[in-house]
Amino acid sequence: MTDRRTELAANLAQVEDRIAAACAEAGRKREEVTLIVVTKTYPASDVRALAGLGVRHVAENRDQDAAPKAADCSDLPLSWHFVGQLQTNKVRSVAGYADLVQSVDRSRLVTALSKEAVRAGRELGCLLQVAFDADASGRGERGGVAPEGIEELGDLVANAPGLRLDGLMTVAPLTGEYAGRPQAAFERLMDLSTDLRRAHPAANMVSAGMSSDLEQAVAAGATHVRVGTAVLGVRPRLG
């Protein structure tokens, strides 16, 4: 465990240096960017070690892994973010431990989240996941709503009991006009955030950037970056 903690501390320090350098390059203060460590596929012991190293935000993308891990770590001062595509049959479980759902992308999910947040007596923060690779159906390959759908979905979240509209999230797309151009995608997300905040001023969170492109996200103006591999190491292949 000591070796693993040392490894995590070194990786975390490197990521912190990258974020600080990106902030300096962009003329931003380091405290303007919050690091979320994506702990998917890694054990609760890693989450505990990270918490001991000062990490306060962790993210998961599969409820079957996240729920027991969050329960194991319920004594820690952590905010849990759910970042994966969320099926409505998992909403009751997710609403029990997640502080923020970053992958809200359809009205049916909003309805389910609202119902379960009220049932649990909790307020759930929500980010609209924006898909820059959305097809004719209005959804992206990895979930998300097309930019044209943000206004309607944002209003729905803002008016739903038990939910709080916090802002926008995206993943750099692999196809479409922004493929291979993460900073351009993130800059477009910032424009969409400006539009959203005209109607919902408090929805000022912008979650973008991962291990490979966090610098571009910081340069574009992201408030939160989601980093997994650079902190925890290359994940074992699933399945």
Sequence and secondary structure as in RCSB ss.txt:
>XXXX:A:sequence
MTDRRTELAANLAQVEDRIAAACAEAGRKREEVTLIVVTKTYPASDVRALAGLGVRHVAENRDQDAAPKAADCSD
LPLSWHFVGQLQTNKVRSVAGYADLVQSVDRSRLVTALSKEAVRAGRELGCLLQVAFDADASGRGERGGVAPEGI
EELGDLVANAPGLRLDGLMTVAPLTGEYAGRPQAAFERLMDLSTDLRRAHPAANMVSAGMSSDLEQAVAAGATHV
RVGTAVLGVRPRLG
>XXXX:A:secstr
 HHHHHHHHHHHHHHHHHHHHHHHHHT  GGGSEEEEE TTS HHHHHHHHHTT  EEEES HHHHHHHHHHTTT
S  EEEE S   GGGHHHHHHH SEEEEE SHHHHHHHHHHHHHHT  EEEEEEE TT  TTSB TTS B GGGH
HHHHHHHHTSTTEEEEEEEE   SSSTTTT HHHHHHHHHHHHHHHHHH TT  EEE   TTTHHHHHHHT SEE
EE HHHH S     
